[in-house]
Amino acid sequence: MTGINSTNSFTCNKTDDFKYPLYSTIFSLVFVVGLITNVIAMYIFTCSLKLRNETTTYMMNLVVSDLLFVFTLPLRVFYFINQNCPLCNISVSLFYTNMYGSMLFLTCISVDRFLAIVHPFRSRTLRTKRNAKIVCIAVWVLVLAGSLPAGYLLESNCCVGNKTNAIFCFENFSSKQWKSQLSKVVIFIETVGFFIPLLLNVCCSIMVLQTLRRPQTISRGGKLDKKKILRMIMVHLSIFCFCFIPYNVNLVFYALVRTNTLKGCFAESVVRTIYPIALCIAVSNCCFDPIVYYFTSETIQNSIKRKSQTSHMYDHKFSEAMHSETSSTVQYSLRNLKAKVFNNESSV
């Protein structure tokens, strides 16, 4: 990216030359790990999971979102290595669609858990598979509304640099573009795609924990495993906060620097240095989401346990069959040997 002019009209030194090797390495690793884990998750949801409810509806959409996100990573890696941007528009659109789609679907899971535990009776009419599908459609429409302008409607999102022959994809926008277009996109995606989901995740988790501490909840102890729910909440919140807070908070400051609202070379240096690292952490979210599936859904846990038990049972039966077959073969061989010896003795 080019430097940003300061108030003294000189260009600050770039501090993010490390970003392309970092992106290429991390995105490649995330592609491999994310593809394997999410394909396994998709197999469990489509082929192994018999009981499906509203929670698994959100999870299946999260898997689809993560898989689409993973499939954009090779295009991004190709660009980082070759400084060329084939399918720049579609790769950028899908990249941000599924990054913020993941946040919103994780939020749906958190709100669904809140309704199930805090309002188990009143939420029965709300927590249906039909309503879950409607919510998922709304999420897809929302994230597409935010990402399509970023990928297709912005000017020069794939352009040749002024001083070199390098081709840039969705970077090196001018301060004018940031002020007139990109700042509005950032405000929209940060408000709808990050701050509101973060607030919902934190508030829902706090209210669930408060509910679990009430005496009347203790009487339902047979139905609620409090340790399991606490572990579920901690895993969910930890993954959300670790993956998305650094990137989205830094993105706000990055926008302030690029629009010259926040001035000075020190501020520019800090946001430029943090941005690639924070983005790599955010990208890794698709590798952590399968952990959320496991801890959130007892149905998935039971499915995996059944698969494991079935596998062990077949292995045990196979061992017994092999042992039985081996024993029968040995006994048959001994009988044949004894008969031959007896026949030889008789002939003598």
C-alpha positions, 0 to 999 in steps of 0.5 A: 500500500502507498504511504498516507500523506501527513499534515506536513505533506510528506510520505510516511515510511511503509511498515507492512512489507512483511504482509505478503509472505505472512498472508501467503503462509497463513492463508495456505495453512488455513486453507488446508486445515479449514478445508479438512475440518469443515468437510468433515463437519459437512459430512457429519451434518449431511450424512451422519446426523439424524436429528436436526433442529434449529441449532443445527440449521445455523451450524450447517449454514456456518459450515457452508459459509466457512467452506465458501470462505476457504475456497476463496483463499487460493485466489488470495494466495495467488494474488499475494505471490504473483501480484495478479488478481484473477477473479478479484471481484468475486474473491473479495466479495466472497471473502468478506461475505463469509467472514462477516457471515461467520460472525452473524451465524455464531451470533445466531447460535448464541441467541438460540442458546439464550432463548433455550435456557433463559426462556425455555417455554416462551421461546417454543414458538420462536425456536422452530426450524422454519424460523431458523431458516428464515433467519439464515436467509436474512443473514445471507441477504444482509452480508451480501448487501454489505460485501457486494458493494465492496467487491463490485461497486467500488472504483479501481478495486483491481488496478495498476500501481502508479509507479510500478507495474504491480497490480493491486486487488482491493488495496491502495485506495486513495484517501478520496475513495476512503472518504467518499465510499469505503468509510461508509462501507466500513461503518455499515459492516462494523456496525451490523457485522461486528459491534451488534453481534459482539454485544448480542454474544456478550449479553446473551452469555451473561444472561445465560450465566445469571440464569444458571445461578438461580435456585429455580434453575437448580431444580432443573438440574437433571435436564441442564448440565451446568458445567457443559453449558459453561464450557460451551459458553466459554469456548464460543465467546473465546473463539469469537473474541480472539478471532474478530475483535483484533481485526475489527477494532484495528479496521476502525483505526485503519479507516480513520488513518486512511481518511486522514481523520487520525493523522501522524506517521506513528498512528499509521505505522501502528495500524499498518503493522497490526492489520496483517496480523489481525487479518490472519487471526480473523481468517483462522476462524474457519478452523475454530468453528468446528470446535463450536459445533462439537461443544454446542451440539450434544447431538453431534457429540453423540453422533461422533461417539456412536461412530467411534463406538461402532468402529470399535465394535466392528474392530472387536468383532473383526478381531474375534472373527479372525481369532476364531478363524485362526483357531479353526484353521489350527484345529483343522490342521492338527486333526489332519496331521493326527490322521496322517500319523495314525494312518502311517502307524497303521500301515507299518 
